[in-house]
Amino acid sequence: MSAASDHGAADWFAATAAATADDERPARGIARWGGSLALALGVHAAAGVAMVAWHVPVMPADADPPAVLLDLAPLPTPQPEPAPAIDIPVPQPVPEPMPEPVTEPPPPEPPPPEPVVEQPPPPPEPPPVVEPEVVLPKPPPDPPKPKPEVKKEAPPPKPEKPKPEKPKPPRPVAQPVQQAQPAPVAAPPAPAAPAPAAPAAASRAMPSWQGRVLGHLERNKRYPRSAQARRQEGVAQVRFTVDREGRVLSVQLDRSSGVAALDEETVEMVRRASPLPAPPEEIGQDRIELVVPVQFFIR
């Protein structure tokens, strides 16, 4: 009984499994066909999209054809033949050359001593400026006071005897003696006693006039080129006379400078400077003599 029941149960399980297998087969086939259909639709859709998006670029007629890229396989490199073996001689050691004796160059000759340039002696200091010496004539001495003349009675004239040849009447000699009695009229020069006041006024006006004369001469002084080229210097002294208008009446060299060119220029300077500043009225002379030193120094 138990065996029969076991056998019946086994049959039932087998029948159930067969029925279940039959039921699963159609479901598997449907799933398989559905997947294939979906795959086919996807492939066709992708092909349609690709055809729509695909376009062949139109090359212009004059455009260069596109370059073709070719990959070429590298050529086989021939194997180099082995070089023949060359016996390289072993270099022999070269003996080092003996160092040549270093000969020291002779010491350089000392440079010749520089020539001693003799400095020219310093120019002599210019002598002090000497004011022109004005030579004025000495004032006339005071006239002596007239002494009272003692009138002497003239002796009576002797009558001259008439000469028969010349019956002219004799000239009275006593008359000129009587008219000569007013001779003491020479007394008026006595007021010349205050004359010393004139030299005092002239001495006061002299320095100012001398300064103007020196300045005028200095403006007309020229250094001779020959003396300047030879650096000749000196002091000359000139003497000249001027009138009341300052005109030079005479000029001469009073003392030489030792250089002829400087002496000539000294005299020419005075002539060139004429007329000089007129002398002041305090100098009451018509002609005034001046002695002026003229200096020539190269600065």
MARRO-256155 format. One line per field, with one value per residue: residue number from 1; x, y, z of N, C-alpha, C in turn. Coordinates in Angstrom, 1 decimal. Example, Ala and Ser with C-alpha at 12.3 -4.5 7.8 and 13.67 -1.06 7.14 Angstrom:
2
i = [1:2]
n_px = [13.2:12.8]
n_py = [-5.7:-2.2]
n_pz = [7.8:7.1]
ca_px = [12.3:13.7]
ca_py = [-4.5:-1.1]
ca_pz = [7.8:7.1]
c_px = [13.2:12.9]
c_py = [-3.3:0.0]
c_pz = [7.8:7.9]
# end
This chain:
299
i = [1:2:3:4:5:6:7:8:9:10:11:12:13:14:15:16:17:18:19:20:21:22:23:24:25:26:27:28:29:30:31:32:33:34:35:36:37:38:39:40:41:42:43:44:45:46:47:48:49:50:51:52:53:54:55:56:57:58:59:60:61:62:63:64:65:66:67:68:69:70:71:72:73:74:75:76:77:78:79:80:81:82:83:84:85:86:87:88:89:90:91:92:93:94:95:96:97:98:99:100:101:102:103:104:105:106:107:108:109:110:111:112:113:114:115:116:117:118:119:120:121:122:123:124:125:126:127:128:129:130:131:132:133:134:135:136:137:138:139:140:141:142:143:144:145:146:147:148:149:150:151:152:153:154:155:156:157:158:159:160:161:162:163:164:165:166:167:168:169:170:171:172:173:174:175:176:177:178:179:180:181:182:183:184:185:186:187:188:189:190:191:192:193:194:195:196:197:198:199:200:201:202:203:204:205:206:207:208:209:210:211:212:213:214:215:216:217:218:219:220:221:222:223:224:225:226:227:228:229:230:231:232:233:234:235:236:237:238:239:240:241:242:243:244:245:246:247:248:249:250:251:252:253:254:255:256:257:258:259:260:261:262:263:264:265:266:267:268:269:270:271:272:273:274:275:276:277:278:279:280:281:282:283:284:285:286:287:288:289:290:291:292:293:294:295:296:297:298:299]
n_px = [0.8:1.8:3.8:2.4:1.3:3.5:4.4:2.4:2.5:4.8:4.3:2.5:4.0:5.7:3.9:3.0:5.4:5.8:3.7:4.2:6.5:5.6:4.0:5.9:7.4:6.0:6.1:8.8:9.5:8.0:9.2:11.7:11.3:10.2:12.4:14.1:12.7:12.7:15.4:15.8:14.2:15.6:18.1:17.3:16.3:18.5:20.0:18.5:18.6:21.4:21.6:20.1:21.7:24.1:26.3:27.9:30.7:30.9:33.4:35.0:35.5:38.0:39.5:42.2:42.8:42.0:44.5:46.1:46.7:49.1:50.3:53.4:55.3:58.3:61.5:63.4:66.3:69.6:71.8:74.8:78.0:80.4:83.1:86.5:88.9:91.2:94.4:95.4:98.1:99.8:100.2:103.3:104.9:105.5:108.4:108.6:109.2:112.2:112.2:112.7:115.3:114.4:114.9:115.6:114.2:116.2:116.5:114.3:115.5:116.1:113.8:114.7:115.8:113.4:113.4:114.6:112.6:113.2:111.9:110.6:111.9:110.0:108.0:109.2:108.1:105.7:106.7:105.8:103.0:103.7:102.9:102.2:104.7:104.4:105.8:106.0:106.4:108.5:107.0:107.2:109.5:108.7:108.2:110.6:110.0:109.3:111.7:111.5:112.2:114.7:114.2:116.2:117.5:117.6:120.5:120.9:120.4:123.0:123.5:123.6:125.8:124.8:125.2:126.6:126.1:123.8:121.1:119.1:117.0:118.1:117.3:115.3:116.7:115.9:113.2:112.5:113.5:111.9:109.4:109.9:109.5:107.2:107.9:107.8:105.4:105.5:104.8:102.2:102.5:102.9:100.6:100.8:101.5:99.7:100.0:100.9:98.5:97.5:99.2:98.5:95.8:96.1:97.6:95.7:93.8:95.3:95.8:93.3:93.2:95.5:94.8:92.8:94.3:96.1:94.4:93.3:95.6:96.2:94.1:94.7:97.0:99.0:100.2:103.2:103.3:105.6:107.2:105.5:105.4:108.0:107.9:108.8:109.3:109.0:109.6:109.0:109.7:108.1:108.2:106.2:104.5:101.7:99.0:96.5:94.2:94.6:96.0:98.8:101.9:104.6:106.7:108.8:111.1:111.9:113.1:114.6:113.1:114.7:113.9:113.5:111.0:109.1:109.8:109.3:106.5:105.7:106.1:104.5:102.1:101.4:101.2:99.1:97.0:96.4:93.9:94.6:92.8:91.7:93.6:92.8:91.3:92.5:95.2:97.2:98.9:100.0:101.3:101.9:104.1:104.6:105.7:105.6:105.5:105.4:104.1:104.9:103.8:103.3:100.5]
n_py = [-1.2:1.1:1.2:1.5:3.9:5.5:5.3:6.4:9.0:9.8:9.7:11.7:14.0:14.0:14.4:16.9:18.4:18.1:19.4:21.9:22.5:22.5:24.8:26.8:27.0:28.3:30.9:31.5:31.5:33.7:35.8:35.6:36.1:38.7:40.1:39.8:41.2:43.8:44.3:44.3:46.4:48.5:48.4:49.1:51.6:53.0:52.8:54.3:56.8:57.3:57.4:59.7:61.6:61.4:62.8:63.6:65.5:68.1:68.8:71.7:72.6:73.7:73.0:71.5:68.0:65.8:64.9:61.8:59.6:57.4:54.5:53.4:50.5:50.2:50.0:47.1:47.1:46.7:44.5:45.7:44.8:43.1:45.0:44.7:43.4:45.6:46.1:48.1:50.1:50.2:53.3:54.7:55.9:59.4:61.1:63.8:67.1:68.8:71.5:74.7:76.9:79.7:82.8:85.7:88.9:91.7:94.3:97.1:100.1:102.9:105.7:108.6:111.4:114.0:117.0:119.8:122.4:125.6:127.9:131.0:134.0:135.6:138.3:141.6:143.4:145.9:149.3:151.6:153.7:156.7:159.9:162.4:164.7:168.0:170.7:173.8:177.2:179.2:181.5:185.0:187.0:189.0:192.3:194.8:197.2:200.4:202.8:206.0:208.5:210.9:214.0:215.7:218.8:219.9:220.9:224.2:224.5:224.8:227.4:226.9:227.8:229.4:227.9:229.0:227.6:226.1:227.6:226.9:227.1:226.4:223.2:222.9:221.3:220.9:220.4:217.6:216.5:217.5:216.4:213.8:213.4:212.1:209.4:207.6:206.2:203.5:202.1:200.7:197.8:196.8:195.6:192.9:191.3:189.4:187.1:184.4:183.0:182.1:179.9:178.1:177.5:176.4:174.1:172.7:172.1:170.7:167.7:166.5:167.3:166.1:163.4:163.1:163.6:161.5:159.3:159.8:159.6:156.9:155.6:156.0:154.6:152.1:148.8:148.0:145.6:144.2:144.4:143.1:140.5:139.7:139.8:142.1:144.6:147.6:150.9:154.1:157.6:160.6:164.0:166.8:169.7:171.7:173.8:176.3:175.2:172.5:171.5:169.7:171.1:170.6:167.7:165.2:162.5:161.9:160.0:156.9:153.6:151.5:149.9:150.3:150.3:150.7:153.2:154.8:154.4:155.7:158.4:158.7:158.2:160.4:162.4:161.3:161.5:164.1:166.7:167.2:166.9:170.1:172.4:173.4:176.5:177.6:177.2:179.5:179.7:180.1:178.1:174.8:172.5:169.0:166.0:162.7:159.3:156.3:153.2:149.9:146.8:143.3:141.5]
n_pz = [0.0:0.7:-1.1:-3.5:-3.0:-3.0:-5.6:-7.0:-6.1:-7.2:-9.9:-10.0:-9.4:-11.6:-13.7:-13.1:-13.3:-16.0:-17.0:-16.1:-17.4:-20.0:-19.9:-19.5:-21.8:-24.0:-22.9:-22.8:-25.5:-26.4:-25.1:-26.2:-28.9:-28.7:-27.7:-29.9:-31.9:-30.9:-30.9:-33.7:-34.5:-33.2:-34.6:-37.2:-36.8:-35.9:-38.3:-40.0:-38.8:-39.1:-41.9:-42.5:-41.2:-42.4:-44.8:-47.8:-48.2:-50.5:-52.7:-53.8:-57.3:-57.9:-55.7:-54.0:-54.2:-51.5:-49.2:-49.2:-46.8:-46.2:-44.7:-44.6:-44.5:-42.7:-44.4:-44.6:-42.7:-43.9:-42.5:-41.2:-42.4:-40.5:-39.4:-40.5:-38.3:-36.9:-36.2:-33.7:-33.0:-30.0:-28.4:-28.0:-25.1:-25.2:-24.7:-22.4:-23.5:-22.7:-20.6:-21.9:-21.1:-19.3:-20.4:-18.9:-19.7:-20.6:-18.2:-18.5:-20.0:-18.1:-18.3:-20.1:-18.3:-17.7:-19.5:-17.9:-17.5:-17.6:-15.6:-16.5:-15.1:-12.6:-13.5:-13.0:-10.2:-10.8:-10.7:-8.2:-8.9:-10.2:-9.7:-12.2:-12.7:-12.3:-13.7:-12.8:-13.6:-11.6:-9.3:-10.0:-8.2:-5.4:-6.2:-5.5:-2.9:-3.9:-3.4:-1.9:-4.0:-3.9:-4.8:-6.9:-7.5:-10.7:-12.4:-13.6:-17.1:-19.3:-21.4:-24.8:-27.3:-30.2:-33.3:-36.2:-38.5:-38.1:-37.4:-35.6:-32.7:-29.5:-27.8:-24.9:-22.1:-19.5:-19.4:-19.9:-17.6:-15.6:-16.3:-15.8:-13.2:-12.2:-12.0:-9.8:-10.2:-10.5:-8.3:-8.1:-8.6:-6.1:-4.7:-5.4:-3.4:-2.1:-3.8:-3.1:-2.6:-5.0:-5.8:-3.8:-4.3:-6.8:-6.2:-4.8:-6.8:-8.6:-8.2:-9.0:-11.7:-12.6:-12.3:-14.3:-16.6:-16.6:-16.8:-19.4:-21.0:-20.5:-21.8:-24.4:-24.7:-26.2:-26.5:-28.0:-30.6:-31.4:-29.1:-27.3:-28.3:-27.8:-25.1:-23.8:-21.3:-19.4:-18.1:-19.2:-19.4:-20.0:-21.2:-21.6:-23.0:-22.4:-23.5:-22.5:-23.4:-23.4:-25.5:-26.9:-27.0:-27.2:-27.1:-25.6:-25.1:-21.8:-20.1:-20.9:-21.5:-22.0:-24.1:-27.4:-28.9:-26.9:-26.1:-28.4:-28.6:-26.3:-26.8:-29.0:-27.9:-26.4:-28.3:-29.7:-27.9:-27.7:-27.9:-24.4:-21.2:-20.3:-18.3:-14.9:-14.0:-11.8:-12.1:-13.2:-15.5:-18.9:-20.3:-19.5:-18.1:-18.1:-16.5:-17.0:-16.0:-17.9:-17.9:-19.0:-18.9:-19.1:-18.5]
ca_px = [0.0:2.8:4.6:1.5:1.2:4.8:4.4:1.4:3.0:5.9:3.7:1.8:5.0:6.2:2.9:3.0:6.6:5.7:2.7:4.8:7.5:4.8:3.6:7.1:8.0:5.5:6.5:10.2:9.5:7.5:10.3:12.8:10.8:10.1:13.7:14.7:12.0:13.2:16.7:15.8:13.7:16.7:19.1:16.8:16.2:19.9:20.5:17.8:19.2:22.7:21.4:19.7:22.8:25.2:26.3:29.2:31.1:31.2:34.6:34.9:36.2:39.4:40.1:43.1:42.3:42.5:45.7:45.9:47.6:49.5:51.3:54.4:56.1:59.8:62.2:64.3:67.6:70.5:72.7:76.2:79.0:81.3:84.4:87.6:89.6:92.4:95.3:95.7:99.3:99.8:101.0:104.5:105.0:106.3:109.1:108.3:110.4:112.9:111.8:113.7:115.7:113.7:115.9:114.9:114.5:117.0:115.7:114.1:116.3:115.4:113.5:115.6:115.2:112.6:114.2:114.2:112.1:113.6:110.8:111.0:111.8:108.8:108.1:109.5:107.0:105.6:107.0:104.6:102.5:104.2:102.1:103.0:105.4:104.1:106.8:105.4:107.4:108.5:106.4:108.2:109.8:107.9:108.9:111.0:109.2:110.0:112.2:111.2:113.3:114.9:114.2:117.4:117.3:118.5:121.3:120.4:121.0:124.0:123.0:124.5:126.1:124.3:126.2:126.2:125.6:122.4:120.5:118.0:117.0:118.5:116.2:115.4:116.9:115.3:111.8:112.3:113.7:110.7:108.3:110.2:109.3:106.2:108.5:107.3:104.1:105.7:104.4:101.1:102.7:103.0:99.5:101.0:101.9:98.9:100.1:101.0:97.2:97.3:99.8:97.8:94.6:96.6:98.0:94.4:93.2:96.3:95.6:92.2:93.5:96.5:94.1:92.1:95.3:96.7:93.3:93.2:96.8:96.1:93.1:95.4:98.3:99.0:101.4:103.7:103.2:106.9:107.6:104.7:105.8:109.2:107.7:109.6:108.6:109.8:108.9:109.6:109.2:108.0:108.0:105.5:104.0:100.3:98.5:95.3:93.2:95.0:96.8:100.2:102.7:105.9:106.8:110.1:111.4:112.7:114.0:114.3:112.8:115.6:113.3:113.2:109.6:108.3:110.1:108.5:105.1:105.4:106.0:103.3:100.8:101.1:100.7:97.8:96.0:96.2:94.2:94.3:91.9:92.2:94.0:91.9:91.6:93.4:96.6:97.2:100.0:99.5:101.9:102.2:105.0:104.3:106.6:104.7:106.1:104.5:104.5:104.5:103.9:102.5:99.8]
ca_py = [0.0:2.2:1.3:2.0:5.3:6.2:5.3:7.4:10.4:10.1:10.1:13.1:15.1:14.0:15.1:18.4:19.0:18.2:20.5:23.2:22.7:22.9:26.2:27.7:27.1:29.5:32.2:31.8:31.9:35.1:36.7:35.6:36.9:40.1:40.7:39.9:42.3:45.1:44.6:44.6:47.8:49.5:48.5:49.9:53.0:53.6:52.9:55.5:58.1:57.4:57.8:61.1:62.5:61.2:63.6:63.6:66.9:68.5:69.5:72.6:72.2:74.1:72.6:70.4:66.7:65.6:64.1:60.4:59.1:56.0:54.0:52.5:49.7:50.5:49.0:46.3:47.7:45.7:44.4:46.0:43.7:43.3:45.6:43.8:43.8:46.4:46.1:49.5:50.0:50.9:54.5:54.7:57.2:60.4:61.8:65.2:67.9:69.5:72.9:75.6:77.8:81.0:84.0:87.0:90.0:92.7:95.4:98.3:101.2:104.0:106.8:109.8:112.5:115.0:118.2:120.8:123.6:126.8:128.8:132.4:134.7:136.4:139.7:142.5:144.1:147.3:150.3:152.4:154.7:158.0:161.0:163.2:165.9:169.3:171.7:175.2:178.2:179.8:182.8:186.1:187.5:190.3:193.5:195.6:198.4:201.6:203.8:207.4:209.1:212.3:214.9:216.6:219.9:219.8:222.2:225.0:224.2:225.8:227.9:226.5:228.9:229.1:227.7:229.8:226.8:225.7:228.7:226.4:227.4:225.2:222.5:223.0:220.0:220.8:219.9:216.1:216.1:217.9:215.5:212.5:213.4:211.1:208.0:206.7:205.6:202.1:201.6:199.8:196.4:196.4:194.7:191.5:190.5:188.2:186.1:183.1:182.3:181.4:178.5:177.2:177.1:175.5:172.8:171.9:171.7:169.9:166.3:166.1:167.4:165.1:162.1:163.1:163.5:160.1:158.4:160.1:159.0:155.4:155.1:156.1:153.8:150.8:148.0:147.6:144.2:143.6:144.2:142.2:139.2:139.4:140.0:143.2:145.4:148.7:152.2:155.3:158.9:161.6:165.4:167.5:171.0:171.9:175.2:176.4:174.4:171.1:171.0:169.4:172.0:169.9:166.4:164.6:161.5:162.4:158.9:155.7:152.4:150.5:149.2:151.4:150.3:151.3:154.7:155.4:154.4:156.7:159.7:158.7:158.2:161.8:163.1:160.7:161.9:165.6:167.5:166.6:167.7:171.5:172.6:174.2:178.0:177.9:177.3:180.7:179.7:179.8:176.9:173.9:171.4:167.8:164.9:161.6:158.0:155.5:151.8:148.8:145.5:142.2:140.9]
ca_pz = [0.0:0.8:-2.4:-4.4:-2.8:-3.4:-7.0:-7.4:-5.8:-8.2:-11.2:-10.0:-9.5:-13.0:-14.5:-12.7:-13.8:-17.4:-17.3:-15.8:-18.5:-21.2:-19.7:-19.5:-23.2:-24.8:-22.3:-23.2:-26.9:-26.6:-24.6:-27.1:-30.1:-28.4:-27.7:-31.3:-32.6:-30.3:-31.4:-35.1:-34.6:-32.8:-35.6:-38.3:-36.4:-36.0:-39.7:-40.6:-38.3:-39.7:-43.3:-42.5:-40.7:-43.3:-46.0:-48.4:-48.4:-51.9:-52.9:-55.0:-58.5:-57.9:-54.5:-54.1:-53.7:-50.1:-49.0:-48.8:-45.8:-46.4:-43.8:-45.2:-43.5:-42.8:-45.2:-43.8:-42.7:-44.0:-41.4:-41.6:-42.3:-39.4:-39.9:-40.2:-37.1:-37.2:-35.0:-33.3:-32.2:-28.7:-28.5:-27.1:-24.3:-25.8:-23.6:-22.3:-23.9:-21.7:-20.6:-22.4:-20.1:-19.5:-20.4:-18.4:-20.6:-19.9:-17.5:-19.4:-19.8:-17.4:-19.2:-20.0:-17.4:-18.4:-19.6:-16.9:-18.1:-16.8:-15.4:-16.6:-13.9:-12.5:-14.0:-11.9:-9.7:-11.3:-9.7:-7.7:-9.8:-9.9:-10.2:-13.1:-12.1:-13.0:-13.6:-13.0:-13.5:-10.3:-9.3:-10.0:-6.9:-5.1:-6.7:-4.3:-2.7:-4.4:-2.4:-2.2:-4.7:-3.5:-6.0:-7.0:-8.4:-11.9:-12.6:-14.7:-18.3:-19.9:-22.8:-25.9:-28.2:-31.5:-34.4:-37.4:-39.6:-37.8:-36.6:-34.8:-31.3:-28.6:-27.1:-23.4:-21.5:-18.2:-19.4:-19.7:-16.2:-14.8:-16.6:-15.3:-11.7:-11.8:-12.1:-8.7:-10.5:-10.5:-7.0:-8.2:-8.5:-4.7:-4.3:-5.7:-2.2:-1.8:-4.8:-2.7:-2.5:-6.2:-5.8:-2.9:-5.0:-7.9:-5.6:-4.5:-8.1:-9.4:-8.2:-9.8:-13.1:-13.0:-12.5:-15.6:-17.6:-16.6:-17.4:-20.8:-21.6:-20.4:-22.8:-25.7:-24.7:-26.9:-26.3:-29.3:-30.9:-31.4:-27.7:-26.6:-28.7:-27.1:-23.7:-23.3:-20.4:-19.0:-17.7:-19.9:-18.8:-21.1:-20.8:-22.7:-22.6:-22.9:-23.3:-21.6:-24.0:-23.3:-26.7:-26.7:-27.8:-27.5:-26.4:-25.8:-24.1:-20.7:-19.7:-21.8:-20.8:-22.5:-25.3:-28.4:-29.3:-25.9:-26.1:-29.5:-28.2:-25.2:-27.4:-29.9:-27.1:-26.0:-29.5:-30.1:-26.9:-27.8:-26.7:-23.1:-20.4:-20.1:-16.9:-14.2:-14.0:-10.7:-12.6:-14.1:-16.5:-20.2:-20.7:-18.3:-18.5:-17.3:-16.7:-16.7:-16.2:-18.6:-17.6:-20.0:-18.2:-19.6:-17.4]
c_px = [0.8:3.5:3.7:1.4:2.4:4.8:3.5:1.8:4.0:5.3:3.0:2.8:5.5:5.2:2.9:4.2:6.5:4.7:3.4:5.8:6.8:4.4:4.7:7.6:7.4:6.0:8.0:10.2:9.0:8.6:11.4:12.5:10.7:11.4:14.3:14.0:12.5:14.6:16.7:15.3:14.8:17.7:18.6:16.7:17.5:20.4:19.8:18.4:20.6:22.6:21.0:20.9:24.0:25.2:27.8:29.6:31.5:32.4:34.5:35.8:37.7:40.1:41.1:42.5:42.8:43.7:45.4:47.0:47.9:50.5:52.1:55.2:57.6:60.5:63.2:65.7:68.6:71.5:74.1:77.1:80.0:82.6:85.5:88.4:90.9:93.2:95.8:97.0:99.2:100.7:102.2:104.5:106.0:107.1:108.8:109.5:111.0:112.5:113.0:114.1:115.0:114.8:115.1:115.2:115.3:116.1:115.5:115.0:115.5:115.0:114.4:115.0:114.5:113.5:113.7:113.8:112.4:112.4:111.3:110.9:110.6:109.0:108.4:108.2:106.9:106.0:105.8:104.3:103.0:103.3:102.9:103.5:105.1:105.1:106.2:106.5:107.3:107.8:107.4:108.3:109.0:108.8:109.4:110.2:110.0:110.4:111.9:112.4:113.5:115.1:115.5:117.1:118.2:119.3:120.8:121.1:122.0:123.5:124.1:124.6:125.5:125.4:125.7:125.6:124.2:121.8:119.3:118.1:117.4:117.3:116.4:115.6:116.2:113.9:111.7:112.6:112.5:109.6:108.6:110.0:108.2:106.7:108.0:106.0:104.3:105.3:103.2:101.4:102.8:101.9:99.7:101.5:101.0:99.0:100.3:99.7:97.0:98.0:99.1:96.5:95.0:97.0:96.8:93.8:94.0:96.0:94.4:92.5:94.5:95.8:93.4:93.2:95.9:95.6:93.2:94.4:96.7:95.1:93.7:96.7:98.1:100.3:101.9:103.7:104.6:107.4:106.8:105.0:107.1:109.1:108.7:108.8:109.6:108.9:109.7:109.0:109.3:107.7:107.3:104.9:102.6:99.9:97.2:94.2:93.5:95.8:98.2:101.0:104.1:106.0:108.2:110.3:112.3:113.6:113.6:113.9:113.8:115.1:112.9:111.7:108.8:108.6:109.3:107.0:104.8:105.3:104.8:102.0:100.4:100.6:99.3:96.7:95.7:94.8:93.8:93.3:92.5:92.5:93.0:92.3:92.5:94.9:96.7:98.2:99.4:100.1:102.3:103.0:104.8:105.4:105.8:105.5:105.0:105.0:104.0:104.8:102.9:101.8:99.4]
c_py = [1.2:2.4:1.8:3.5:6.1:6.3:6.3:8.8:10.8:10.4:11.5:14.2:15.1:14.7:16.5:19.1:19.2:19.3:21.8:23.5:23.1:24.4:27.2:27.9:28.2:30.8:32.5:32.1:33.3:36.0:36.8:36.4:38.3:40.8:40.9:41.0:43.6:45.4:44.9:46.0:48.8:49.6:49.3:51.3:53.7:53.7:54.1:56.8:58.3:57.9:59.3:62.0:62.4:62.1:63.6:65.0:67.1:69.3:70.5:72.1:72.5:73.7:71.5:69.1:66.5:64.6:62.7:60.0:57.7:55.6:53.0:51.7:50.1:49.5:48.2:46.8:46.6:45.6:44.7:44.8:44.0:43.9:44.7:44.3:44.5:46.4:47.6:49.4:50.7:52.1:54.4:56.0:58.1:61.1:63.3:66.0:68.6:71.0:73.8:76.6:79.2:82.1:85.2:88.1:91.0:93.8:96.5:99.4:102.3:105.1:107.9:110.8:113.6:116.3:119.2:122.0:124.8:127.7:130.2:133.1:135.5:137.8:140.6:143.2:145.5:148.3:151.1:153.5:156.0:159.0:161.9:164.5:167.1:170.3:173.1:176.2:178.9:181.2:183.9:186.6:188.8:191.4:194.3:196.9:199.6:202.5:205.2:208.0:210.6:213.2:215.8:217.7:219.8:221.1:223.0:224.7:225.3:226.2:227.5:227.7:228.5:229.0:228.5:228.9:226.4:226.7:228.2:226.8:226.2:224.6:222.6:221.6:219.9:220.3:218.4:215.7:216.4:216.9:214.1:212.4:212.3:209.7:207.1:206.0:204.1:201.4:200.7:198.4:195.9:195.5:193.3:190.7:189.3:187.1:184.7:182.3:181.6:180.0:177.6:176.7:176.1:174.1:172.0:171.4:170.7:168.4:165.8:166.2:166.4:163.7:162.0:163.0:162.1:159.1:158.6:159.5:157.4:154.9:155.2:155.3:152.5:150.1:147.6:146.1:143.5:143.4:143.2:140.7:138.8:139.5:141.0:144.2:146.6:149.9:153.3:156.5:159.9:163.0:166.1:168.8:171.2:173.3:175.2:175.6:172.9:170.6:170.8:170.3:171.4:168.7:165.8:163.5:162.0:161.3:157.6:154.5:151.3:149.7:150.3:151.4:150.9:152.8:155.4:155.5:155.4:158.0:159.8:158.8:159.6:162.6:162.6:161.2:163.3:165.8:166.8:167.4:169.1:171.7:173.5:175.7:178.4:178.0:178.4:180.8:179.4:178.5:176.1:172.7:170.2:166.8:163.7:160.3:157.1:154.0:150.8:147.5:144.5:141.5:139.4]
c_pz = [0.0:-0.5:-3.4:-4.3:-3.2:-4.9:-7.6:-7.2:-6.8:-9.5:-11.2:-10.1:-11.0:-13.9:-14.3:-13.3:-15.3:-17.8:-17.1:-16.9:-19.8:-21.1:-19.9:-21.0:-24.0:-24.2:-22.7:-24.6:-27.1:-26.2:-25.6:-28.4:-29.9:-28.3:-29.1:-32.1:-32.1:-30.8:-32.9:-35.3:-34.3:-33.9:-36.8:-38.0:-36.4:-37.4:-40.3:-40.1:-39.0:-41.2:-43.4:-42.2:-41.7:-44.5:-46.5:-48.7:-49.9:-52.0:-54.0:-56.1:-58.4:-56.6:-54.7:-53.5:-52.3:-50.1:-48.6:-47.9:-45.9:-45.3:-44.5:-44.2:-43.7:-43.6:-44.3:-43.9:-42.8:-42.9:-41.8:-41.4:-41.2:-40.0:-39.6:-39.0:-37.5:-36.0:-34.8:-32.5:-30.9:-28.7:-27.5:-26.3:-24.9:-24.6:-23.6:-22.7:-22.7:-21.7:-21.0:-21.2:-20.3:-19.3:-19.9:-19.3:-19.8:-19.3:-18.5:-19.0:-19.1:-18.4:-19.0:-19.1:-18.2:-18.4:-18.6:-17.6:-17.2:-16.8:-15.6:-15.3:-13.8:-12.9:-12.8:-11.5:-10.3:-10.3:-9.3:-8.7:-9.3:-10.5:-11.1:-12.4:-12.9:-12.7:-13.8:-12.8:-12.1:-10.4:-9.3:-8.5:-6.7:-5.6:-5.4:-4.2:-3.2:-3.3:-2.8:-2.8:-4.1:-4.8:-5.9:-8.0:-9.6:-12.0:-13.7:-16.0:-18.8:-21.3:-23.8:-26.9:-29.6:-32.5:-35.6:-38.5:-39.3:-36.9:-35.9:-33.4:-30.5:-27.9:-25.6:-22.9:-20.2:-18.3:-19.3:-18.3:-15.3:-15.1:-16.1:-13.8:-11.4:-11.9:-11.0:-9.0:-10.5:-9.3:-7.1:-8.1:-7.0:-4.2:-4.7:-4.5:-1.9:-2.9:-4.3:-2.6:-3.8:-6.2:-4.9:-3.6:-6.1:-7.3:-5.2:-5.8:-8.9:-9.3:-9.0:-11.3:-13.5:-13.2:-13.8:-16.7:-17.7:-17.2:-18.9:-21.5:-21.6:-21.5:-24.2:-25.8:-25.4:-26.7:-27.6:-29.5:-30.8:-29.9:-26.9:-27.0:-28.0:-25.6:-23.1:-22.5:-20.0:-18.6:-18.4:-19.2:-19.9:-20.5:-22.0:-22.1:-23.2:-22.7:-22.5:-22.2:-23.9:-24.5:-26.4:-27.6:-28.1:-26.6:-26.7:-24.7:-23.0:-20.1:-20.4:-20.9:-21.1:-23.7:-26.2:-28.8:-28.2:-25.8:-27.2:-29.1:-27.2:-25.8:-28.3:-29.1:-26.7:-27.2:-29.9:-29.1:-26.9:-28.5:-25.5:-22.4:-20.1:-18.6:-16.2:-14.2:-12.8:-11.1:-13.6:-15.1:-17.8:-20.7:-19.4:-18.8:-17.5:-17.6:-16.1:-17.0:-16.9:-18.4:-18.6:-19.3:-18.8:-18.5:-17.8]
# end
